[in-house]
Amino acid sequence: MIISKSKLILDKTIPIQKEFLFDAKEYAFKNPLLGIEKCFGDVEITKYRNYIRINVDLEVVVLLECSYTLEPFDYEFVIHEELLISDKPEDEEEAIIIPGDDIDIERILFGLISSNLPLKPLKPGASLPQSGEGYRVIDDIQLAKDRTQSGDSRFSKLDDIDFEDDDN
């Protein structure tokens, strides 16, 4: 949905309540995001003198890939956000700069959804895989502990070098 800035009326709020669709051909889904299954939202757009305010309330269901099992699972969440949009940078306001006359609402919503995803999505009930032959699965705490105990083997050859200058 494209909104034209020039057609917005000053101090008048435009409410939009609808199901937003995100096609995989048009939007680049990157892991862990596999798809957006549902995005129903209330969006209010209000034009002021120097900026446009967009209030966003979304109910979202996305398909994510589990960090442990690599299996897809549904993840539900809600977004409440207020955005300011401007043509040029203003010192007083922290606004998103969108030059030109058109505002692509779906692009903005896609960015909000992407930024609200967990960094390490875990499927309910998923657990860290167990170690096996030739590999070991450890968590971050164990990794830090192992590194402090063993040091970094890439630099072990430097231990044999005498750096003292005997020429003096």
C-alpha positions as CSV (number, residue, x, y, z in Angstrom):
1,M,0.0,0.0,0.0
2,I,1.5,3.3,-1.2
3,I,0.5,6.5,0.6
4,S,1.2,9.8,-1.2
5,K,2.5,12.5,1.2
6,S,1.1,15.3,-0.8
7,K,-2.4,13.9,-0.6
8,L,-2.5,13.7,3.2
9,I,-4.5,16.5,4.9
10,L,-2.8,18.4,7.6
11,D,-3.7,17.3,11.2
12,K,-6.2,14.7,9.8
13,T,-5.7,11.0,10.9
14,I,-6.2,8.3,8.3
15,P,-7.1,5.0,10.0
16,I,-6.2,1.7,8.2
17,Q,-7.4,-1.6,9.6
18,K,-6.6,-4.6,7.4
19,E,-4.7,-7.8,6.9
20,F,-1.3,-7.0,5.3
21,L,0.2,-9.6,3.0
22,F,3.9,-10.2,2.4
23,D,4.8,-12.2,-0.7
24,A,8.1,-14.1,-0.7
25,K,8.8,-12.9,-4.3
26,E,8.6,-9.2,-3.2
27,Y,10.2,-9.4,0.3
28,A,13.5,-11.0,1.1
29,F,12.9,-13.5,3.9
30,K,16.3,-14.3,5.5
31,N,16.9,-16.9,8.2
32,P,15.5,-17.4,10.7
33,L,12.5,-15.7,9.1
34,L,10.9,-18.2,6.6
35,G,7.6,-16.4,6.1
36,I,4.9,-14.1,7.5
37,E,1.7,-16.1,7.8
38,K,-0.5,-13.5,9.4
39,C,-0.2,-9.7,9.9
40,F,-3.4,-8.0,11.0
41,G,-3.0,-4.4,12.0
42,D,-4.4,-1.0,12.9
43,V,-2.3,1.8,11.3
44,E,-3.0,5.5,11.8
45,I,-1.3,8.1,9.6
46,T,-1.3,11.7,10.6
47,K,0.4,14.6,8.8
48,Y,1.9,17.5,10.7
49,R,3.8,20.5,9.4
50,N,7.3,19.0,9.5
51,Y,6.7,15.2,9.7
52,I,4.2,12.4,9.4
53,R,3.3,10.2,12.4
54,I,2.4,6.6,11.9
55,N,1.0,4.6,14.8
56,V,1.3,0.9,14.3
57,D,-0.5,-1.9,16.2
58,L,0.1,-5.3,14.7
59,E,-0.8,-8.9,15.5
60,V,1.8,-11.1,13.7
61,V,2.4,-14.8,13.1
62,V,5.7,-15.6,11.4
63,L,7.3,-18.9,10.4
64,L,10.8,-19.1,12.0
65,E,13.6,-21.7,11.9
66,C,14.6,-23.1,15.3
67,S,18.2,-22.4,16.2
68,Y,18.6,-25.8,17.8
69,T,16.6,-28.2,15.6
70,L,16.4,-26.2,12.3
71,E,12.7,-27.1,12.2
72,P,10.1,-24.5,11.2
73,F,7.7,-23.3,13.8
74,D,5.0,-20.6,14.2
75,Y,5.9,-17.6,16.4
76,E,3.2,-15.1,17.5
77,F,3.9,-11.6,18.8
78,V,2.3,-8.1,19.0
79,I,3.9,-4.8,17.8
80,H,3.0,-1.4,19.2
81,E,5.2,1.3,17.6
82,E,5.1,5.0,16.7
83,L,7.2,6.2,13.8
84,L,8.0,9.6,12.6
85,I,8.7,10.2,8.9
86,S,10.2,13.3,7.4
87,D,11.6,14.5,4.1
88,K,14.8,16.0,5.6
89,P,16.7,15.6,8.9
90,E,15.4,17.6,11.8
91,D,17.4,18.3,15.0
92,E,14.4,18.1,17.3
93,E,12.9,14.9,16.0
94,E,14.3,11.5,15.4
95,A,12.5,10.6,12.2
96,I,12.9,8.1,9.4
97,I,14.0,10.1,6.3
98,I,11.9,9.0,3.2
99,P,12.6,11.4,0.3
100,G,10.0,11.8,-2.4
101,D,6.2,11.7,-2.3
102,D,5.4,8.0,-1.8
103,I,5.5,6.0,1.5
104,D,5.4,2.2,1.1
105,I,3.5,1.1,4.2
106,E,4.2,-2.6,3.7
107,R,8.0,-2.0,3.5
108,I,7.8,-0.1,6.8
109,L,5.8,-2.8,8.4
110,F,8.2,-5.5,7.1
111,G,11.1,-3.6,8.7
112,L,9.2,-3.5,12.0
113,I,8.4,-7.2,11.9
114,S,12.0,-8.1,11.0
115,S,13.4,-5.9,13.8
116,N,11.1,-7.5,16.4
117,L,12.2,-11.1,15.7
118,P,14.2,-13.0,18.4
119,L,17.9,-13.3,17.6
120,K,18.0,-16.9,18.5
121,P,14.5,-18.4,18.0
122,L,13.8,-21.6,19.8
123,K,10.9,-23.9,19.0
124,P,8.8,-24.7,22.2
125,G,10.2,-27.8,23.7
126,A,13.5,-27.7,21.7
127,S,16.7,-28.5,23.5
128,L,20.3,-28.2,22.6
129,P,21.5,-31.2,20.6
130,Q,23.8,-33.7,22.3
131,S,27.4,-34.3,21.5
132,G,28.3,-37.1,19.2
133,E,31.3,-38.9,17.6
134,G,33.8,-36.3,16.3
135,Y,31.9,-33.2,17.6
136,R,30.9,-31.6,20.8
137,V,28.0,-29.3,21.4
138,I,28.6,-26.7,24.1
139,D,26.9,-23.5,25.3
140,D,28.5,-20.1,25.5
141,I,29.6,-20.4,29.1
142,Q,31.4,-23.7,28.5
143,L,33.1,-22.2,25.4
144,A,34.4,-19.2,27.4
145,K,35.6,-21.6,30.1
146,D,37.4,-23.9,27.6
147,R,39.1,-20.9,26.0
148,T,40.5,-19.6,29.3
149,Q,41.9,-23.0,30.2
150,S,43.5,-24.1,27.0
151,G,44.4,-20.7,25.4
152,D,44.5,-20.2,21.7
153,S,46.4,-23.0,19.9
154,R,47.0,-20.8,16.9
155,F,49.6,-18.9,18.9
156,S,51.3,-21.8,20.6
157,K,54.2,-21.8,18.2
158,L,55.1,-18.3,19.4
159,D,55.9,-19.8,22.8
160,D,59.2,-21.3,21.5
161,I,60.5,-18.1,20.0
162,D,63.1,-16.1,22.0
163,F,62.3,-12.5,21.5
164,E,65.4,-11.2,23.5
165,D,67.9,-9.3,21.4
166,D,71.4,-10.9,22.1
167,D,73.3,-8.4,19.9
168,N,73.9,-5.8,22.7
